[in-house]
């Protein structure tokens, strides 16, 4: 779908120079001489390279439509991760490096979203939060709850994070998959 050059917004995926790019940052600029333009920082979806490009309002840009589909994570086999389509029950395999460091949060049965463009998978989106068990942490010290202090903790997946003083070993906590931070106690 063609869009106006100044209609690009952060997070939008466009086709430019025969590649797929996601707009990371945008800045509207109106120089004293000449027409206004949009300075856009683009990131290649496949290899991560960056590009700064100027788009004028008179230019048309092709906006890419990504297909998002829910899959269930089944198992890992070497460098391949196997997923099952939630609708058709067909299985697909993706390279482990598509997930990267977030792989520590993957567990069998997890529902993820796979984004693809014309049948070619581009990325895997994990749920915003996961529930993990605290395997190691310091004991609670009385009087420490008055201030907003945190203590280090080791989770069952090997991730180190900071938790509030009231959290103890063996408790289940909700962790953000974006930055491995504590969100709340699990309600189960």
Long-range contacts (C-beta under 8 A, 24 or more apart in sequence): 1-62, 1-63, 1-65, 2-60, 2-61, 2-62, 2-63, 3-60, 3-61, 3-62, 3-63, 4-57, 4-59, 4-60, 4-61, 5-37, 5-38, 5-55, 5-56, 5-57, 5-58, 5-59, 5-60, 5-61, 6-36, 6-37, 6-38, 6-55, 6-56, 6-57, 8-38, 8-40, 8-55, 8-61, 12-63, 13-45, 13-63, 13-64, 13-66, 13-117, 14-42, 14-61, 14-62, 14-63, 14-64, 15-61, 15-62, 15-63, 15-64, 16-42, 16-51, 16-53, 16-61, 16-62, 19-44, 19-46, 20-44, 20-45, 20-46, 20-64, 20-117, 20-122, 21-45, 21-51, 24-50, 45-117, 45-122, 45-123, 46-122, 64-117, 65-117, 66-115, 66-116, 66-117, 66-122, 67-115, 67-116, 67-117, 68-113, 68-114, 68-115, 68-125, 69-113, 69-114, 69-116, 70-111, 70-112, 70-113, 71-111, 71-112, 71-113, 71-114, 72-109, 72-110, 72-111, 72-112, 73-106, 73-107, 73-108, 73-109, 73-110, 73-111, 73-112, 74-108, 75-108, 76-106, 81-106, 83-112, 83-114, 86-111, 92-121, 94-121, 94-124, 98-123, 98-124, 99-124, 99-126, 102-126, 102-177, 104-157, 104-158, 104-159, 105-130, 105-157, 105-159, 105-175, 105-177, 126-177, 127-177, 128-176, 128-177, 128-178, 129-174, 129-175, 129-176, 129-177, 129-183, 130-174, 130-175, 130-177, 131-172, 131-173, 131-174, 131-175, 131-186, 131-188, 132-156, 132-157, 132-159, 132-172, 132-173, 132-175, 133-170, 133-171, 133-172, 133-173, 134-163, 134-167, 134-168, 134-169, 134-170, 134-171, 134-172, 134-173, 135-169, 136-169, 137-163, 137-167, 137-168, 137-169, 139-168, 140-165, 140-166, 140-168, 141-165, 150-182, 153-182
